[in-house]
Amino acid sequence: MGLKNMLKAANKGIRELDAERLVDKFIDLNLTPLGEVVVRTKVKVCGEVKRMTMKPRSGIPSMEIVINDGTGQVTVIFSGRRHIAGIEHGGCIAVEGVAYREHNSMVFLNPGYTLLPHAAE
C-alpha cells in the first residue's frame, strides 16, 4: 500500500472501509449485489453475516440474520428454526430466493442457502 493510499484510507470512515472490504471480498463470485436486488425477482446474492437474532413470527420461532456485501444489506428469515449449523456472526453465506419489502427492509423468507468458506477472503 503506497503512501497516497494510506492517506486516503486514514481519511475514510470505518463503515466506508468495511464496505470496500466486503465489495472486494465478493466481487469475484459474480452474484447480484445486494444494493441491486429487485423485489419479487428470483436472485442469488451473498454477504457477510452482520447480525443474528431469534424472533418469533406469528408464534413460530424464527432465526433472522442480516447480511451485507458492501453495496447494501438484507434480512434473511428462516421460519421454524432456532439455529442453523454453520451460520455464525462474521461468516459468509449465499442465499437464493425472491425478496420482498417489509418495513423499509429487503427480506428473503426461507431461501435456499450455501455457506461460503472463510478462506474466500
N, C-alpha and C positions, 0 to 999 in steps of 0.2 A: 504494500500500500504506500503510495507516494505521499509526499508532504501535502500536496494540494488536496488529495482525497481525505487525508486525516483531518485537515482543517474543515472540509465540508462536513464530515461525519461529526465533528465536535459541535457544529452549529445546528445539527438536526436534533429533533426531539426523540425520545425513546420510542414513541409509537411509530414515527416515520422509519426509524431504523429497523424496528421489528417487522413492519410491513414490507420493507425492501428485502429483508432476510427471507420472509415467507414467500414472496413472489419468486425470488431466485431459487428457493428450495423446490417449488412445484412447477416451474416453467417447462421443464423437460417432459412432464407427463402428458402434455397436450390435451388437458381436460378443460371444460368450461370454467373460466374464472368465476368466483362467487359473486363478484360485482356485476356480472353479465347474465346472471340467471334470470330467465323469463318465467313468470308464473304460468302454471298449467302446461308446461312443456317438459317432456322427459329429458333429463340431463344427467351427466356423470360429472361430479365435482370432487374435490378433495381439499383437505385442510388439516390444520393442527388443532387438537382439542384444547380449547382455552378455558372452558368451564363445564362442570358436570354437576347435575342436581337430580334429586328424586322428587317428583311432584305427582301426586295423584290427579288423574284426569277422569272426571265422571266416576270417581270411586275406584278406578283401576290404577295400580301402581305404574308409573312411567318413568323411564330414565331419559333425561334430557341432556344433550350435550350441545355446546356451541363450538362450531369450528370456524377457523379463519384462515384465509390463504393470502392475506396481504391486500387483496382487492375488495374484500367485503367479508361478511360473516353470515352464517345461517344457523338456525336451531334444528337439531335432528332429534326426533322423538321416537323412542322405542316403547310402544304401549305394552303393558303387561310384563315388563322387565324391571328388575331392581338392579341388576348388574349384568354386564356382558364381558366375559373374559377377554382380556387383551386391550380393551378400551380403557385408556388411562390419560390423566391430565398430561399434556405435552406430547402425547402420541399422535401419529398421523393416520388418517382414515380417508378412504374414498367412498362416497355414497352415490347411489344411482336411484333416481326416482323422479317424482313430479312434485314440484314445490308449490306452496300456496302462501298467501299473506295472512298473518294473524297478529293483530296489534302492532302494525308497522314493522314486523319482522318477517323474514322469509323462513318457512318451515318445511321440513321434509318429515312425513309421518311414516314410520316403519319402512324405510328404504332398504334396498339391498346394500350391503357394505363389504368393503375389503380393508383389512388392516394393512397399513404400509409399514415397511421396516424403518427403524430409526436410522439406519445407515444410509438412507436416501438423501442425506443432507449434503 
